Amino acid sequence: MKVLFVVFTGHDDVLQKLPLVEELLRRGHDVRCATAADHAALVGTTGAGWVELPYQPFLGGPEQWFPHWFAATRATHPVLLDECRRDRPDVVVYSDQNWPAKVVARQLGIPAVRAVRLFAHNEHFPLEIPDRARKIEDDCARFAAEQGVALTLESLFDEPEECDLVFVPREFQPAGDTFGETVHFVGPPAGRLVDEYWTPRYELPEVSDAIDVQPWFLQPADPTRTPVLITGGDSTSVLGAVREGVPLVVVPVFSDEIADRVADLGLGERVDDLQDLRAAVDRVSAGDRIRRNVDRMRAAVHRAGGVVRAADLVEAVAR
């Protein structure tokens, strides 16, 4: 079976998909990963093939983000189309924001699996599209007309496939019991730790011996280093902690949505004022209720099936 992964977004997203790549390789499948050049070495550690996607660095402000994102992702469409015509995969697995991959799959009649990085959405938990994203509606319409495909702003951001893989357990998903049988909550993947090629661009500060400062923590290893994980709320750190059964203190930098979900489920606390950080860590580390909640969520992660179940589903779509 030939599998093409398309993971054009950030480092966290690439790292999340690699255990599934490795599981499919272990089963003897031919796997390629289409990413930007920054991730070529990371993909190479798995033994998968690598397909280079063009990358355009973002240098603007918030108002320019969505036009940049659309232009950058649109530029990957002809590359993916040529690659799939050159060496047709049996299935395309794409991260949910990588919309050109689903367009190519539909243009060529290739089965596709959508890999949802964090939360799935439906009428009970709808995706809220920012007003700033409306700037790209005309660009989206022009692309759809040029390619002869159905594509709207809404489907650009969220359009289910016949098989969606969601990398959280159903119990972590808001309104989790409202999703149908085509949405598969496989939980955060666990795989081998991958050596990364990265050099810090700054000097590390001198701090107390009680604090461990490193230029780079490989995020799947983070939760095992401490009884409480303090995080900015990125999905890799939070889901890694959930998988390992580590309580959380979230100081939201990346996502209010994740921080609020952690607090709502009693897996830790959200901290908005850094003056409260020490007290929050003390409360979370000593909280029996939080520990019980974390243990239940960890059990849910293991029931979800992880990369083994995800690989089974990818194989079933390709058949």
C-alpha positions as CSV (number, residue, x, y, z in Angstrom):
1,M,0.0,0.0,0.0
2,K,1.3,3.5,-0.9
3,V,0.5,6.2,1.6
4,L,1.1,10.0,1.1
5,F,1.1,12.1,4.3
6,V,0.6,15.8,3.8
7,V,1.7,17.8,6.9
8,F,2.5,21.4,5.8
9,T,1.8,23.1,9.1
10,G,4.0,23.5,12.2
11,H,6.5,21.4,14.0
12,D,4.0,20.1,16.5
13,D,1.8,18.8,13.7
14,V,4.6,17.0,12.0
15,L,5.8,15.5,15.2
16,Q,2.3,14.3,16.1
17,K,2.0,12.3,12.8
18,L,5.4,10.6,12.8
19,P,4.3,7.7,15.1
20,L,1.6,6.8,12.6
21,V,4.1,7.1,9.8
22,E,6.4,4.7,11.6
23,E,3.6,2.2,12.4
24,L,2.6,2.0,8.7
25,L,6.2,1.6,7.7
26,R,6.5,-1.2,10.3
27,R,3.6,-3.0,8.6
28,G,5.5,-2.9,5.3
29,H,3.8,0.0,3.5
30,D,5.4,2.5,1.2
31,V,5.0,5.9,3.0
32,R,5.9,9.4,1.8
33,C,5.6,12.6,3.8
34,A,5.1,15.9,2.0
35,T,6.4,18.7,4.2
36,A,8.4,21.9,4.1
37,A,12.2,21.6,4.0
38,D,12.5,22.5,7.7
39,H,11.1,19.1,8.5
40,A,13.0,16.9,6.0
41,A,15.5,15.7,8.6
42,L,12.8,14.8,11.1
43,V,10.9,12.9,8.4
44,G,14.1,11.2,7.4
45,T,14.6,9.7,10.9
46,T,11.5,7.5,10.3
47,G,12.7,6.0,7.0
48,A,9.8,7.4,5.1
49,G,10.2,9.1,1.7
50,W,10.1,12.9,1.7
51,V,8.4,15.2,-0.8
52,E,9.3,18.9,-0.6
53,L,6.6,21.4,-0.4
54,P,7.3,25.1,-1.0
55,Y,7.4,27.3,2.1
56,Q,6.9,31.0,2.4
57,P,8.0,32.5,5.7
58,F,5.5,34.8,7.4
59,L,6.8,38.3,8.1
60,G,3.5,40.3,8.5
61,G,1.1,41.2,11.3
62,P,-2.2,39.6,12.4
63,E,-4.2,41.2,9.6
64,Q,-1.9,39.7,7.0
65,W,-1.9,36.1,8.4
66,F,-4.8,34.6,6.5
67,P,-3.9,36.0,3.1
68,H,-0.4,34.7,3.7
69,W,-1.6,31.3,4.9
70,F,-3.9,30.9,1.8
71,A,-1.2,31.9,-0.6
72,A,1.4,29.6,1.0
73,T,-0.9,26.6,1.1
74,R,-2.2,27.2,-2.4
75,A,1.3,27.0,-3.6
76,T,1.5,23.4,-2.5
77,H,-1.4,22.4,-4.7
78,P,0.5,22.0,-8.0
79,V,3.3,20.2,-6.3
80,L,0.9,17.7,-4.7
81,L,-1.0,17.2,-7.9
82,D,2.2,16.5,-9.9
83,E,3.4,14.1,-7.1
84,C,0.2,12.1,-7.1
85,R,0.1,11.9,-10.8
86,R,3.7,10.8,-10.9
87,D,3.3,8.1,-8.2
88,R,-0.3,7.6,-7.3
89,P,-0.9,6.8,-3.7
90,D,-3.5,4.4,-2.5
91,V,-4.6,6.8,0.2
92,V,-3.8,10.4,1.2
93,V,-3.6,11.3,4.9
94,Y,-3.6,15.0,5.5
95,S,-3.6,17.3,8.5
96,D,-6.9,19.1,8.8
97,Q,-5.7,22.6,7.8
98,N,-3.9,21.2,4.7
99,W,-6.8,21.8,2.3
100,P,-4.9,21.4,-1.0
101,A,-4.4,17.7,-0.2
102,K,-8.1,17.1,0.0
103,V,-8.6,19.0,-3.3
104,V,-5.9,16.9,-5.0
105,A,-7.4,13.6,-3.6
106,R,-10.8,14.5,-5.0
107,Q,-9.5,15.7,-8.3
108,L,-7.8,12.4,-8.9
109,G,-10.3,10.1,-7.1
110,I,-7.9,9.0,-4.4
111,P,-9.3,7.9,-1.0
112,A,-8.4,10.4,1.8
113,V,-8.2,10.4,5.6
114,R,-8.3,13.7,7.5
115,A,-6.0,13.8,10.5
116,V,-7.5,16.3,13.1
117,R,-4.8,17.6,15.3
118,L,-6.9,18.6,18.2
119,F,-10.7,19.0,18.4
120,A,-13.2,17.9,15.8
121,H,-16.2,20.2,15.1
122,N,-19.9,19.6,14.3
123,E,-23.2,21.5,14.9
124,H,-22.9,20.9,18.6
125,F,-19.3,22.2,18.8
126,P,-19.0,24.4,15.7
127,L,-15.7,25.9,14.5
128,E,-15.7,29.7,14.8
129,I,-14.0,31.2,11.7
130,P,-12.4,34.6,12.6
131,D,-13.7,37.7,10.9
132,R,-10.2,38.4,9.6
133,A,-10.4,35.2,7.5
134,R,-13.1,36.7,5.4
135,K,-10.4,38.5,3.5
136,I,-9.6,35.3,1.6
137,E,-13.1,34.5,0.5
138,D,-12.5,35.9,-3.0
139,D,-9.2,34.1,-3.3
140,C,-10.9,30.9,-2.4
141,A,-13.7,31.4,-4.9
142,R,-11.1,32.2,-7.7
143,F,-9.1,29.0,-6.9
144,A,-12.3,26.9,-6.9
145,A,-13.3,28.3,-10.3
146,E,-9.8,27.8,-11.8
147,Q,-9.7,24.2,-10.6
148,G,-13.3,23.3,-11.1
149,V,-13.7,22.1,-7.5
150,A,-16.2,22.9,-4.8
151,L,-14.5,24.9,-2.1
152,T,-15.9,27.6,0.3
153,L,-14.3,29.4,3.2
154,E,-16.1,27.1,5.6
155,S,-14.9,23.9,3.8
156,L,-11.4,25.3,3.6
157,F,-11.2,25.2,7.4
158,D,-13.5,22.3,8.3
159,E,-14.9,19.6,6.0
160,P,-15.1,16.0,7.2
161,E,-13.9,13.0,5.2
162,E,-15.5,9.6,5.3
163,C,-12.7,8.8,7.8
164,D,-11.5,11.4,10.3
165,L,-8.8,10.6,12.8
166,V,-8.9,12.8,15.8
167,F,-5.8,12.7,18.0
168,V,-7.6,13.1,21.4
169,P,-9.7,10.6,23.3
170,R,-13.5,11.0,22.9
171,E,-13.6,12.0,26.6
172,F,-11.3,15.0,26.0
173,Q,-13.4,16.2,23.0
174,P,-16.1,18.8,23.7
175,A,-19.5,17.3,22.9
176,G,-17.6,14.0,22.2
177,D,-20.7,11.9,22.4
178,T,-22.4,13.8,19.5
179,F,-20.0,12.6,16.7
180,G,-20.9,9.8,14.4
181,E,-19.2,6.6,13.3
182,T,-16.9,8.3,10.7
183,V,-15.1,10.3,13.3
184,H,-12.6,8.1,15.1
185,F,-11.0,9.4,18.4
186,V,-7.7,7.5,18.5
187,G,-6.0,9.6,21.2
188,P,-2.6,11.2,21.2
189,P,0.0,9.0,19.5
190,A,3.0,7.5,21.4
191,G,6.1,6.7,19.4
192,R,9.9,6.6,19.8
193,L,11.7,9.8,20.7
194,V,13.2,11.3,17.7
195,D,16.6,13.1,17.8
196,E,16.1,16.6,16.3
197,Y,18.5,18.8,14.6
198,W,18.1,22.2,16.1
199,T,20.4,24.9,17.4
200,P,19.3,27.6,19.9
201,R,19.4,31.2,18.6
202,Y,19.9,32.7,22.1
203,E,22.0,32.4,25.2
204,L,20.6,30.4,28.0
205,P,20.1,32.4,31.3
206,E,21.8,31.4,34.6
207,V,19.1,30.3,37.1
208,S,18.8,28.4,40.3
209,D,19.8,24.8,40.4
210,A,16.1,24.0,41.1
211,I,15.2,25.0,37.6
212,D,16.2,23.0,34.6
213,V,16.7,25.3,31.6
214,Q,17.4,23.7,28.2
215,P,17.5,25.1,24.7
216,W,15.0,22.6,23.5
217,F,12.8,19.9,25.1
218,L,11.6,17.2,22.9
219,Q,7.9,17.6,23.7
220,P,6.9,13.9,24.0
221,A,9.5,13.6,26.8
222,D,8.3,16.7,28.7
223,P,5.6,15.1,30.9
224,T,7.9,12.4,32.2
225,R,10.3,15.0,33.7
226,T,8.0,16.5,36.4
227,P,5.0,15.7,38.6
228,V,3.2,18.8,37.2
229,L,3.7,20.2,33.6
230,I,3.6,24.0,33.2
231,T,2.8,24.7,29.6
232,G,1.6,27.5,27.3
233,G,-1.2,25.3,26.1
234,D,0.2,23.8,22.9
235,S,-1.5,20.7,21.9
236,T,1.6,18.4,21.9
237,S,2.6,19.2,25.5
238,V,-1.0,19.0,26.8
239,L,-1.8,15.8,25.0
240,G,1.5,14.3,26.0
241,A,0.8,15.1,29.6
242,V,-2.7,13.6,29.3
243,R,-1.2,10.4,27.8
244,E,1.4,10.1,30.6
245,G,-1.0,11.0,33.4
246,V,0.6,14.2,34.4
247,P,-1.5,17.1,35.9
248,L,-1.3,20.4,34.1
249,V,-0.9,24.1,34.8
250,V,-1.7,26.0,31.6
251,V,-0.6,29.6,31.1
252,P,-2.4,30.2,27.8
253,V,-0.2,31.4,25.1
254,F,-1.3,29.2,22.2
255,S,-4.9,28.4,22.9
256,D,-7.6,29.6,25.4
257,E,-9.6,26.6,24.1
258,I,-7.1,24.1,25.4
259,A,-6.6,25.8,28.7
260,D,-10.3,26.0,29.3
261,R,-10.8,22.3,28.4
262,V,-8.1,21.3,30.9
263,A,-9.7,23.3,33.6
264,D,-13.3,22.1,32.8
265,L,-12.2,18.5,32.9
266,G,-10.3,19.0,36.2
267,L,-7.0,17.9,34.7
268,G,-5.2,21.0,36.2
269,E,-5.6,24.7,36.4
270,R,-5.6,27.7,34.0
271,V,-3.4,30.6,35.2
272,D,-3.7,34.0,33.6
273,D,-1.7,36.0,36.3
274,L,1.8,34.8,36.7
275,Q,1.7,35.9,40.3
276,D,-0.6,32.9,40.9
277,L,1.7,30.4,39.2
278,R,3.4,29.0,42.3
279,A,0.2,28.6,44.2
280,A,-1.4,26.9,41.3
281,V,1.4,24.4,41.0
282,D,1.2,23.7,44.7
283,R,-2.6,23.1,44.5
284,V,-2.4,20.9,41.4
285,S,0.5,18.8,42.7
286,A,-1.4,18.1,45.9
287,G,-4.9,17.8,44.5
288,D,-6.3,14.3,44.9
289,R,-9.3,15.1,42.8
290,I,-7.1,16.3,39.9
291,R,-5.0,13.1,40.2
292,R,-8.1,11.0,39.9
293,N,-9.3,12.9,36.9
294,V,-5.9,12.6,35.2
295,D,-5.8,8.9,35.9
296,R,-9.2,8.5,34.3
297,M,-8.2,10.5,31.2
298,R,-5.0,8.5,30.9
299,A,-7.1,5.3,30.9
300,A,-9.3,6.8,28.2
301,V,-6.2,7.6,26.1
302,H,-5.1,3.9,26.3
303,R,-8.6,2.7,25.4
304,A,-8.7,4.9,22.3
305,G,-6.2,2.7,20.5
306,G,-3.5,5.2,19.4
307,V,-1.4,4.6,16.3
308,V,-2.4,0.9,16.0
309,R,-6.0,1.7,15.6
310,A,-5.2,4.7,13.4
311,A,-3.1,2.5,11.1
312,D,-5.9,0.0,10.9
313,L,-8.3,2.7,9.8
314,V,-5.9,4.1,7.2
315,E,-5.5,0.5,5.8
316,A,-9.3,0.1,5.7
317,V,-9.8,3.3,3.7
318,A,-7.2,2.2,1.1
319,R,-8.8,-1.2,0.5
